[in-house]
């Protein structure tokens, strides 16, 4: 596939909470403390809770390249 592209969007605090909660439910990893990291399907989310700047997160897509070890 082509080069990596970054997308920056602006969401409300409620929308951010909803996305992080979705990843928490799907991965069955509870949100505890200020940092949350989970993998769901081929997406990794890294979220940081901050009293100063509010919640923020980055979602990274994992490459779907086939493995020569799995058939």
ChimeraX attribute file (.defattr): number of C-alpha atoms within 10 A of each C-alpha:
attribute: neighborCount
match mode: 1-to-1
recipient: residues
	/A:1	4
	/A:2	4
	/A:3	5
	/A:4	6
	/A:5	5
	/A:6	7
	/A:7	6
	/A:8	6
	/A:9	5
	/A:10	7
	/A:11	10
	/A:12	9
	/A:13	11
	/A:14	10
	/A:15	11
	/A:16	17
	/A:17	16
	/A:18	12
	/A:19	12
	/A:20	22
	/A:21	15
	/A:22	13
	/A:23	21
	/A:24	19
	/A:25	12
	/A:26	12
	/A:27	14
	/A:28	12
	/A:29	14
	/A:30	13
	/A:31	17
	/A:32	8
	/A:33	8
	/A:34	11
	/A:35	14
	/A:36	18
	/A:37	19
	/A:38	19
	/A:39	19
	/A:40	15
	/A:41	9
	/A:42	10
	/A:43	13
	/A:44	16
	/A:45	18
	/A:46	15
	/A:47	20
	/A:48	17
	/A:49	17
	/A:50	11
	/A:51	8
	/A:52	6
	/A:53	8
	/A:54	10
	/A:55	18
	/A:56	16
	/A:57	17
	/A:58	12
	/A:59	14
	/A:60	13
	/A:61	13
	/A:62	11
	/A:63	9
	/A:64	7
	/A:65	6
	/A:66	8
	/A:67	7
	/A:68	6
	/A:69	5
	/A:70	5
	/A:71	5
